[in-house]
Amino acid sequence: MTRNWPLIPVVLSFTMLAVAQGSLNAWIGTWDLNVDGLAHQLFVSNSDRTCNTNPWCALDLAYRDNNGNTHPARIITMSNADSLVFEVKVDEHTTLRYDAYRFTRDHNRLAGVTRVGGVVRGFSGSRR
């Protein structure tokens, strides 16, 4: 019986990379958000940047508020395929943090919380 032990870590690495890439692709698109009754949008796109830091560093985010103003946004962390924490820079003094969770049965829907002026507010959304 021959053992192929050295191949196991390689196979697992490729499998984890494929799962991570699939998870990232599931976030790409335009998300229509209802933030405390106001219509906002989150745009997630793949920059095709080569990254060596974290799996989500190749994703670009932009955020449009209910007044039609677009703001830069960045991912803080993704803890798994269904959780995304990002922040939006509204102006030089205001940054809003969003904790978003995709639904487990419908990956085109999400819900979460944000904090505005120290007050926690809910939001929900769906991908176009």
C-alpha positions in Angstrom: 0.0 0.0 0.0 1.4 3.4 -1.0 0.7 6.5 1.0 0.2 9.9 -0.7 0.4 12.0 2.5 2.3 14.9 1.0 -0.6 15.4 -1.5 -3.2 15.9 1.2 -2.2 19.5 2.2 -1.9 20.5 -1.5 -5.4 19.2 -2.3 -6.9 20.8 0.8 -5.2 24.1 0.0 -6.7 24.1 -3.5 -10.1 23.1 -2.1 -10.1 25.9 0.4 -9.0 28.4 -2.3 -11.8 27.3 -4.5 -14.3 27.6 -1.6 -13.0 31.0 -0.7 -13.3 32.2 -4.3 -16.8 30.9 -4.6 -17.8 32.6 -1.4 -16.4 35.9 -2.6 -18.1 35.6 -6.0 -21.4 35.2 -4.1 -21.1 38.8 -2.8 -20.4 40.4 -6.2 -23.2 42.5 -7.6 -25.5 45.4 -6.8 -27.3 45.1 -3.5 -30.4 47.3 -2.9 -30.5 48.1 0.8 -33.3 49.4 3.0 -31.4 51.2 5.8 -34.0 52.2 8.5 -36.6 52.8 5.8 -34.2 54.6 3.3 -33.1 53.2 0.0 -29.3 52.8 -0.3 -27.1 50.6 -2.6 -23.9 48.6 -2.1 -21.8 47.8 -5.2 -19.4 44.9 -4.9 -17.0 44.1 -7.8 -13.9 42.0 -8.4 -10.9 44.2 -9.1 -8.8 41.2 -10.5 -6.1 42.5 -8.2 -3.6 39.8 -7.0 -3.6 39.6 -3.3 -1.4 37.9 -0.7 -3.1 39.3 2.4 -6.7 38.1 2.7 -9.2 36.5 0.4 -11.4 39.6 0.0 -8.6 42.1 -0.8 -9.5 41.8 -4.5 -13.1 43.0 -3.9 -13.9 46.7 -4.5 -16.9 48.3 -2.7 -18.8 51.5 -3.3 -21.9 52.8 -1.5 -24.7 55.0 -2.7 -26.9 56.7 -0.1 -30.5 57.7 -0.3 -29.5 61.2 -1.7 -27.7 59.6 -4.6 -24.2 60.4 -3.2 -21.6 57.7 -3.8 -19.1 57.0 -1.0 -16.0 54.8 -0.8 -16.4 51.7 1.2 -14.0 48.9 2.3 -14.3 45.4 3.8 -13.2 45.1 7.4 -13.6 41.3 7.5 -15.5 38.3 6.1 -15.8 35.6 8.8 -17.4 33.1 6.4 -19.3 32.9 3.2 -22.4 34.5 4.7 -20.9 37.3 6.8 -19.5 40.7 5.7 -18.4 43.6 7.8 -17.7 46.8 5.9 -17.4 50.5 6.5 -18.5 53.5 4.5 -16.6 56.8 4.6 -19.4 59.3 4.5 -17.1 62.3 5.0 -13.8 63.1 6.6 -15.3 62.9 10.0 -17.9 60.1 9.6 -17.4 56.4 9.0 -20.3 54.0 9.3 -19.8 50.3 10.0 -22.2 47.7 8.6 -22.5 44.1 9.8 -24.2 42.1 7.0 -25.4 38.5 7.0 -26.6 36.7 3.9 -29.6 34.4 4.4 -28.7 30.8 4.4 -31.5 29.6 2.1 -31.6 32.6 -0.2 -28.1 34.0 -0.9 -29.5 37.0 -2.8 -30.9 38.5 0.5 -29.2 39.9 3.5 -29.9 41.6 6.8 -27.8 43.3 9.5 -27.1 46.3 11.6 -25.3 49.6 11.3 -24.6 52.3 13.8 -25.5 55.9 13.2 -24.5 58.4 15.9 -24.2 55.6 18.4 -27.7 54.3 17.6 -28.0 50.7 16.2 -30.2 50.6 13.2 -31.3 47.6 11.1 -31.0 47.1 7.4 -32.0 44.5 4.9 -31.3 44.1 1.2 -31.4 42.0 -1.9 -29.1 41.5 -4.8 -30.3 42.5 -8.3 
